[in-house]
């Protein structure tokens, strides 16, 4: 099975999958490979897959983690079937476990303002850090998309940025006046001191393209310096972007397009957050809402 796995990783690369996605597949499938003890690929059947899933449950994997492993296995065996390496897909009858959907974690307006007040705009890296926060919130981009923004992707006249999303799909995200001011300030007073010749927008202190991990560390540091007792990640700001748009009346289809979601059901989870807000407004405002 070693050869088939290595060819699958090459196939994913050729198809334009991101390094993060490929590494996620690799992590899951290498564990399956260790469990299978290099069994011949044609000997793997439905019962063998079920046995592996039971192995994961015995190791106290959550339904969400098991579901991710199943998705990786399904993609791998679908590829093997497509390439006619195997005749029957052993994962066809395997169902994903039911996963309880959690409402996305997001920040309210006051918490957001506290967060944005921490970076020092008079400092080269502080100004860059402020722009990182602003782009995550104003554009709703994924951190993997953020680090890959190039100067050539920015349409300054229309205040929009061309984003290369999952599966190499392109989309435009928009930004407003506040972000525009911070962006131009960064370009004029920070980025040129880091490396004016780089094609990438966001740079580290050495003048090189910033990494996903570095951005997560920057946000962790900002949160620690604030008074917030919250768990905030780059994705929290993406959640906040979507939630605030819907709270202010934005159409769900528009939010889906801005987020780069292929399926509107993925975007739909944010309506639960908005509905909770509507419920609170109703209970606070309607004369009969509180009557016994």
C-alpha positions as CSV (number, residue, x, y, z in Angstrom):
1,X,0.0,0.0,0.0
2,X,3.0,2.3,0.4
3,X,3.2,2.9,-3.4
4,X,-0.5,3.7,-3.7
5,X,-0.4,6.2,-0.8
6,X,2.7,8.1,-2.2
7,X,1.0,8.3,-5.6
8,X,-2.2,9.6,-4.0
9,X,-0.2,12.5,-2.4
10,X,1.3,13.3,-5.8
11,X,-2.2,13.2,-7.3
12,X,-3.5,15.7,-4.7
13,X,-0.6,18.0,-5.4
14,X,-1.2,17.9,-9.1
15,X,-4.9,18.7,-8.5
16,X,-3.9,21.9,-6.7
17,X,-4.8,20.9,-3.1
18,X,-3.2,23.1,-0.4
19,X,-0.2,21.8,1.7
20,X,-2.5,22.0,4.8
21,X,-5.1,19.7,3.1
22,X,-2.5,17.3,1.8
23,X,-0.8,17.1,5.2
24,X,-4.1,16.4,6.9
25,X,-4.8,13.5,4.5
26,X,-1.2,12.3,5.0
27,X,-1.6,12.3,8.8
28,X,-4.8,10.2,8.7
29,X,-3.7,7.8,6.0
30,X,-0.3,7.1,7.5
31,X,-2.0,6.0,10.7
32,X,-4.2,3.7,8.7
33,X,-1.1,2.4,6.9
34,X,0.5,1.6,10.3
35,X,-2.6,-0.2,11.4
36,X,-2.9,-2.2,8.2
37,X,0.7,-3.4,8.5
38,X,1.3,-2.9,4.8
39,X,-1.6,-5.2,3.8
40,X,-2.1,-5.7,0.1
41,X,-4.5,-2.9,-1.1
42,X,-6.8,-5.5,-2.7
43,X,-7.3,-7.3,0.6
44,X,-8.9,-4.3,2.3
45,X,-12.6,-4.7,2.5
46,X,-15.6,-3.2,4.4
47,X,-15.0,-5.3,7.5
48,X,-11.3,-4.3,7.6
49,X,-12.4,-0.6,7.5
50,X,-14.9,-1.2,10.3
51,X,-12.2,-2.9,12.3
52,X,-10.0,0.2,11.9
53,X,-12.7,2.5,13.0
54,X,-13.3,0.5,16.1
55,X,-9.6,0.7,16.8
56,X,-9.9,4.5,16.7
57,X,-12.9,4.5,19.0
58,X,-11.0,2.3,21.4
59,X,-8.3,5.0,21.5
60,X,-11.0,7.4,22.6
61,X,-11.1,9.4,19.3
62,X,-14.1,11.7,19.1
63,X,-16.8,11.4,16.5
64,X,-15.4,14.5,14.8
65,X,-11.9,12.9,14.6
66,X,-13.3,9.6,13.4
67,X,-15.3,11.4,10.8
68,X,-12.2,13.2,9.5
69,X,-10.4,9.8,9.2
70,X,-13.4,8.4,7.3
71,X,-13.3,11.3,4.9
72,X,-9.6,10.8,4.2
73,X,-10.2,7.1,3.6
74,X,-13.1,7.7,1.3
75,X,-11.0,10.1,-0.8
76,X,-8.1,7.7,-1.0
77,X,-10.3,4.7,-2.0
78,X,-12.3,6.8,-4.4
79,X,-9.0,7.7,-6.1
80,X,-7.9,4.0,-6.2
81,X,-11.2,3.1,-7.8
82,X,-11.0,6.0,-10.3
83,X,-7.5,4.8,-11.3
84,X,-8.8,1.2,-11.6
85,X,-6.2,0.0,-9.0
86,X,-9.1,-1.6,-7.1
87,X,-12.4,-2.9,-8.4
88,X,-14.7,-2.2,-5.4
89,X,-14.6,0.7,-3.0
90,X,-14.6,-0.7,0.6
91,X,-15.8,2.7,2.0
92,X,-19.0,2.9,0.0
93,X,-21.2,1.7,2.9
94,X,-19.2,3.5,5.6
95,X,-21.2,6.3,7.1
96,X,-19.8,9.3,9.0
97,X,-20.7,9.4,12.7
98,X,-23.2,12.1,13.8
99,X,-21.4,15.2,14.9
100,X,-23.1,17.7,17.1
101,X,-22.7,21.1,15.5
102,X,-21.3,23.8,17.7
103,X,-22.1,27.4,17.2
104,X,-19.0,29.3,16.0
105,X,-17.1,31.3,18.5
106,X,-17.2,35.0,17.7
107,X,-16.4,38.4,19.3
108,X,-18.9,41.1,20.1
109,X,-18.1,44.7,19.0
110,X,-16.6,45.8,22.4
111,X,-14.3,42.8,22.6
112,X,-13.2,43.5,19.0
113,X,-12.4,47.1,19.8
114,X,-10.3,46.0,22.8
115,X,-8.4,43.5,20.5
116,X,-7.7,46.2,17.9
117,X,-6.4,48.7,20.5
118,X,-3.5,46.5,21.5
119,X,-1.1,46.7,18.5
120,X,1.2,49.8,18.5
121,X,0.5,51.7,15.2
122,X,3.8,53.6,15.7
123,X,5.8,50.4,15.6
124,X,6.8,48.6,12.3
125,X,5.6,45.2,13.5
126,X,2.7,46.6,15.5
127,X,1.3,48.2,12.4
128,X,1.6,45.0,10.5
129,X,-0.1,43.1,13.4
130,X,-3.0,45.6,13.3
131,X,-3.4,45.0,9.5
132,X,-3.5,41.2,10.1
133,X,-6.4,41.7,12.5
134,X,-8.1,44.1,10.2
135,X,-7.8,41.8,7.1
136,X,-9.1,38.8,9.0
137,X,-12.1,40.7,10.3
138,X,-12.8,42.9,7.3
139,X,-12.4,40.3,4.6
140,X,-13.2,37.1,6.5
141,X,-10.3,35.2,4.9
142,X,-8.8,32.0,6.1
143,X,-5.3,32.4,7.6
144,X,-3.9,30.1,4.8
145,X,-5.4,32.6,2.3
146,X,-4.1,35.6,4.2
147,X,-0.5,34.6,4.1
148,X,-0.6,34.1,0.4
149,X,-1.9,37.6,-0.6
150,X,0.4,39.3,-3.0
151,X,0.6,43.0,-3.7
152,X,-0.6,42.3,-7.3
153,X,-3.8,40.7,-5.8
154,X,-4.9,44.0,-4.3
155,X,-7.3,46.3,-6.4
156,X,-6.9,49.5,-4.5
157,X,-9.3,51.5,-6.6
158,X,-12.2,49.1,-5.9
159,X,-11.0,48.1,-2.4
160,X,-11.0,44.4,-3.1
161,X,-8.5,41.5,-3.0
162,X,-8.2,38.5,-5.2
163,X,-8.0,35.4,-3.0
164,X,-6.9,31.9,-4.0
165,X,-9.0,29.7,-1.8
166,X,-9.5,25.9,-1.3
167,X,-9.1,23.8,-4.4
168,X,-7.4,26.8,-6.1
169,X,-10.7,28.5,-6.5
170,X,-10.4,32.3,-6.9
171,X,-12.8,34.8,-5.4
172,X,-12.8,38.5,-4.6
173,X,-13.1,39.8,-1.0
174,X,-13.9,43.4,-0.2
175,X,-12.6,45.8,2.4
176,X,-13.7,49.2,3.7
177,X,-12.3,52.6,4.6
178,X,-10.8,51.6,7.9
179,X,-8.9,48.7,6.4
180,X,-7.9,50.9,3.5
181,X,-6.3,53.4,5.8
182,X,-4.4,50.8,7.8
183,X,-3.3,49.0,4.6
184,X,-1.9,52.2,3.1
185,X,-0.2,53.1,6.4
186,X,1.4,49.7,6.5
187,X,2.6,49.9,3.0
188,X,4.1,53.4,3.4
189,X,5.5,53.1,6.9
190,X,6.1,49.4,7.8
191,X,6.4,47.0,4.9
192,X,9.1,49.1,3.0
193,X,11.3,48.8,6.1
194,X,10.9,45.0,6.2
195,X,11.4,44.2,2.5
196,X,10.1,46.5,-0.2
197,X,11.0,43.9,-2.9
198,X,8.9,41.0,-1.8
199,X,5.8,40.1,-3.8
200,X,3.9,39.2,-0.7
201,X,1.8,41.6,1.4
202,X,2.5,40.4,4.9
203,X,6.1,39.9,6.0
204,X,7.9,38.7,9.1
205,X,10.6,40.6,10.9
206,X,13.2,39.2,8.6
207,X,11.4,40.5,5.5
208,X,10.2,37.1,4.4
209,X,6.7,35.9,3.7
210,X,4.9,35.4,7.0
211,X,3.6,31.9,8.0
212,X,0.3,30.6,9.3
213,X,1.9,29.6,12.6
214,X,3.4,33.1,13.0
215,X,0.0,34.7,12.6
216,X,-1.5,32.4,15.2
217,X,1.3,33.3,17.6
218,X,0.8,37.0,17.0
219,X,-2.9,36.8,17.8
220,X,-2.2,34.7,20.9
221,X,0.2,37.4,22.0
222,X,-2.3,40.2,21.3
223,X,-5.0,38.4,23.3
224,X,-2.6,37.9,26.3
225,X,-1.9,41.6,26.3
226,X,-5.6,42.4,26.3
227,X,-8.1,42.1,29.2
228,X,-10.0,39.5,27.2
229,X,-10.5,36.1,28.8
230,X,-11.4,34.4,25.5
231,X,-10.1,31.8,23.2
232,X,-9.3,33.8,20.0
233,X,-7.8,32.3,16.8
234,X,-7.6,33.6,13.3
235,X,-10.7,31.6,12.5
236,X,-12.5,33.4,15.4
237,X,-12.2,36.6,13.4
238,X,-13.5,34.9,10.3
239,X,-16.5,33.7,12.3
240,X,-17.0,37.2,13.6
241,X,-16.9,38.7,10.1
242,X,-19.7,36.3,9.0
243,X,-21.8,36.8,12.2
244,X,-21.6,40.6,12.2
245,X,-22.6,40.7,8.5
246,X,-25.7,38.6,9.0
247,X,-26.6,40.5,12.2
248,X,-26.6,43.7,10.2
249,X,-28.9,42.2,7.5
250,X,-26.5,40.8,4.9
251,X,-27.9,38.2,2.5
252,X,-26.7,34.6,3.3
253,X,-25.7,34.0,-0.4
254,X,-23.5,37.1,-0.3
255,X,-21.8,35.9,2.9
256,X,-21.3,32.5,1.4
257,X,-19.6,34.0,-1.6
258,X,-17.3,36.2,0.5
259,X,-16.3,33.3,2.7
260,X,-15.6,31.1,-0.3
261,X,-18.0,28.3,0.9
262,X,-18.9,25.8,-1.8
263,X,-22.0,24.7,0.0
264,X,-24.5,27.3,1.5
265,X,-25.2,24.8,4.3
266,X,-21.7,25.5,5.6
267,X,-22.5,29.2,5.8
268,X,-25.9,28.4,7.3
269,X,-24.5,27.7,10.8
270,X,-24.0,31.4,11.2
271,X,-27.7,31.9,11.0
272,X,-28.1,30.1,14.3
273,X,-26.0,32.8,15.9
274,X,-28.1,35.5,14.3
275,X,-31.3,33.7,15.3
276,X,-30.2,33.7,18.9
277,X,-29.8,37.5,18.7
278,X,-33.2,37.8,17.1
279,X,-34.8,35.8,19.8
280,X,-33.2,38.0,22.5
281,X,-34.4,41.1,20.8
282,X,-37.9,39.6,20.6
283,X,-38.0,38.6,24.2
284,X,-36.8,42.0,25.3
285,X,-39.1,44.0,23.1
286,X,-42.4,42.2,22.5
287,X,-45.1,43.1,25.1
288,X,-46.5,39.6,25.3
289,X,-43.1,37.8,25.2
290,X,-42.7,37.8,29.0
291,X,-46.4,37.6,30.0
292,X,-47.4,34.6,32.0
